[in-house]
Amino acid sequence: MNLLQSRFTKQLFLLFILLSLFSCTLTTTKPKQPHFVSDTGAISADIGRVIVAEEIVFAGSEIKTNGHTTSELAITIVNAANLPKDQEQCRERGEQIAHLLKQALKDPDEYDAYKVIFLFERSKGVITTSESAEFYYPSGKL
């Protein structure tokens, strides 16, 4: 009887390991270069009419999770000068920026979603601190 219990325990353990392997989520991310109608300097100037910032950075990516692929275009606004304090107004400002970004693409359907990141960096000597607010906008809602 002890041998039977041992085999059952080993089989149960093997089944657990196999189920664990199959339930894992595999995600890969790779860069996806955006194709704009004009150069990024002109796009940054358009965005500068909505919000003043020290720097604007664009980064597209393609995300594949368990065989399902989505694409996302992120824009990071560094040290925005006139960002509203109210969270809802900040979200609305981000939506304006995401909309401008979508319209600046050669193919407005190139990305499934847009992420607007407001990043604030402060340096004092050799120490730099940062904080950010991030907003996500599905392409179909812009």
N, C-alpha and C positions, 0 to 999 in steps of 0.2 A: 504494500500500500504506500509506503514511503517513496518508492521509486516512481509510482504513478503521480503522486503529488509533485515530485520534483520535475517531471516532464511537463506537467500541466503548468507549473509556475514558469518554467523556461519558455513554453509556448505563449503564455500570457504576456510575458516580458517582451518577447519578440514582436508580438502583435502590437503592443504599446509603442515600441520603437518605430515600427512601420507606420502606424497611424500618426505619430509625431512628425515623421519625415514628410508625409503627404499633406499634412495640415499647415506646413510652413508657408509663409508668404515670401515670394522671391520678387524683389523690386530692383530694377536697374534704371539708372538715370544717365542720359548722355546729352551733350550740348546740341541745341538746334538753333542755328543762326537765323535770326529774323531777316526778312527781305523787305526793306522799307522802300516807299516811293521816292523819298529824298534821303539825303545824308542825315546821320544822327545829330549833327550840329543844328540843323534846321528843326528837327523834331524836338530837341532840347529847348530851342528858342520858343517853340509853340507851347511847350509845357511850362516854360518860364513865365508865360502870360497868365497861367493859372496859379503857379506857386514859384516863389523865388527860392533857389537852393544853391549850395556851394558846388554840388556835383550831382549828375544824373547818370545812372549806370543801367544798361539794358542787358538781360541775360535770358535767352530762350533755352528750354530744355524739353526733352522727350522722356516720359516716364513710362516704363513698362512694368506692370504688376501682374504676375501670373498669366501672361499672354495678352493682357488688355493694355493698349497703348493710349496715353493721353499726352497732350502737349501744353506747355505753360510758358507764358512770357512774363518775366518778372522785371519790374522797374524799381530801382532803389533810389530814393530821393534823400540825399545826404544834407543834413543840417538845414532843413526848410525854415525860412525866415517868417513866413506868414501862415503857418499852419494853425487852424482853429484848435482851441482847447477842448471844445465839446466833441465827444466821440462820434456822434451822428454827423456833425458837420465835417469832421475829419474823414469819415467814411464816404460822404458825398463828394468831397474834394478828390479822394482817391478814385472814385467812379468816373469823375470828369477826366482824370489823367488816363485811366484805363481806356476810356472811350476814344480819346485823342490818339492813343497808342494803336488801338485797333484800326482806326481810320488811316493811320500812316503806313500800314502794311500794304504791300502790293496785292496780297490776297487776305482780306479781312477774316477769312475763315481758317487761316493758317494755324491758329492756336485755339485750343479748347477753353482755356482760362487765362486770366490775367491776375498777377499778384502785384500789389503796390505796397512797397515797404518804405516807411518813413524812418530813417536812421539818424539818430543824433549822437554825434561824437564830440567829446570834450577832452582836451588835453591839458594837463598841468604838469609841467616838467616832463619826466619820462613815463608818466602814468596817463593812459587814455581810458576813459570810461565811455560806454555806449549804451543806449537804450533804443528800442524800436517799437513801432506799431505796424502791423501787417494786415492787409485787407485782401480778400480773395473775391474775384468776380468771374463767374462763368460767362463765356463768350456770348451765349444766347441771350443774356440779360442786358447786354450793352447796346 
